[in-house]
Amino acid sequence: FCLSRGLGDVYKRQVDIDTYQRMQEQPMQAAGAVTRGAEPMIRGSDVSIRELAQWHIKGDNAEALQRRFPMLSAAQIYGALAYYYEHTDEVNRLITQHNQG
């Protein structure tokens, strides 16, 4: 990332394409996910990717998820959503298993 100074001392983040590609190549690290037991968890929390994804599927956007899970940072939420979209089949399978159990 690099910072560029704009009007009114506002800083904008600019992501170069190489940094973006490296982030995409390592979705688990970018998402901050760790695996505990049978399902991926959001790093630094006791919230599962599945749990957050369930609320997102029901219509919660990132801001609503932040209100629902105030212990998570915006970066953790967006990382978890990125993980979900990179591993949709796996997480949807976990949701189905959880709902049946």
C-alpha positions as CSV (number, residue, x, y, z in Angstrom):
1,F,0.0,0.0,0.0
2,C,1.1,3.5,-0.5
3,L,-0.4,6.7,0.8
4,S,-0.9,9.8,-1.3
5,R,-1.9,13.1,0.2
6,G,-5.0,14.7,-1.3
7,L,-7.2,17.8,-0.7
8,G,-7.8,18.7,2.9
9,D,-5.0,16.4,4.2
10,V,-7.1,13.4,3.3
11,Y,-5.1,10.3,2.7
12,K,-6.1,7.7,0.1
13,R,-4.9,4.1,0.0
14,Q,-3.8,2.9,-3.3
15,V,-3.3,-0.8,-3.9
16,D,-0.9,-1.7,-6.7
17,I,-1.9,-4.7,-8.8
18,D,1.0,-6.9,-7.5
19,T,-0.2,-6.4,-3.9
20,Y,-3.7,-7.1,-4.9
21,Q,-2.7,-10.3,-6.6
22,R,-0.6,-11.5,-3.6
23,M,-3.6,-10.9,-1.4
24,Q,-5.8,-13.0,-3.7
25,E,-3.3,-15.8,-3.9
26,Q,-3.5,-16.2,-0.1
27,P,-7.2,-15.9,0.7
28,M,-6.9,-17.7,4.0
29,Q,-4.2,-15.4,5.3
30,A,-5.9,-12.3,3.8
31,A,-9.2,-13.3,5.5
32,G,-7.5,-13.9,8.8
33,A,-9.1,-17.3,9.0
34,V,-7.9,-20.1,11.2
35,T,-9.3,-23.6,11.4
36,R,-10.4,-24.8,14.8
37,G,-12.1,-28.2,14.8
38,A,-14.2,-28.7,11.7
39,E,-14.7,-25.1,10.5
40,P,-12.8,-21.9,9.8
41,M,-12.9,-19.2,12.4
42,I,-12.2,-15.5,12.2
43,R,-8.6,-15.0,13.5
44,G,-8.5,-13.4,16.9
45,S,-12.2,-14.2,17.7
46,D,-14.5,-17.0,18.6
47,V,-16.8,-16.3,15.6
48,S,-16.9,-18.8,12.8
49,I,-16.8,-17.8,9.1
50,R,-20.0,-19.9,8.8
51,E,-21.8,-17.9,11.5
52,L,-21.0,-14.5,9.9
53,A,-21.8,-15.9,6.4
54,Q,-25.2,-17.0,7.6
55,W,-26.2,-13.5,8.6
56,H,-24.7,-12.1,5.4
57,I,-26.8,-14.6,3.3
58,K,-29.9,-13.4,5.2
59,G,-29.2,-9.8,4.1
60,D,-26.7,-8.3,6.5
61,N,-24.1,-6.1,4.8
62,A,-20.7,-5.3,6.3
63,E,-22.1,-2.5,8.4
64,A,-24.9,-4.6,9.8
65,L,-22.4,-7.4,10.6
66,Q,-20.3,-4.8,12.4
67,R,-23.3,-4.0,14.6
68,R,-24.1,-7.7,15.1
69,F,-20.5,-8.6,16.0
70,P,-19.1,-5.5,17.6
71,M,-16.0,-7.4,18.8
72,L,-14.9,-7.8,15.2
73,S,-13.0,-5.0,13.3
74,A,-14.1,-4.0,9.8
75,A,-10.9,-5.7,8.5
76,Q,-12.0,-9.0,10.2
77,I,-15.5,-8.7,8.7
78,Y,-14.3,-7.9,5.2
79,G,-11.7,-10.6,5.4
80,A,-14.3,-13.2,6.5
81,L,-16.5,-12.2,3.7
82,A,-13.6,-12.5,1.2
83,Y,-12.9,-16.0,2.6
84,Y,-16.6,-16.9,2.2
85,Y,-16.7,-15.8,-1.4
86,E,-13.5,-17.7,-2.1
87,H,-14.8,-20.8,-0.4
88,T,-18.5,-20.6,-1.0
89,D,-19.2,-24.3,-1.6
90,E,-17.3,-25.3,1.6
91,V,-19.0,-22.7,3.8
92,N,-22.4,-23.4,2.4
93,R,-21.9,-27.1,3.2
94,L,-21.0,-26.1,6.8
95,I,-24.2,-24.0,7.0
96,T,-26.3,-26.9,5.7
97,Q,-24.7,-29.3,8.2
98,H,-25.2,-26.8,11.1
99,N,-28.8,-26.3,10.2
100,Q,-29.5,-30.0,10.0
101,G,-27.7,-30.8,13.2
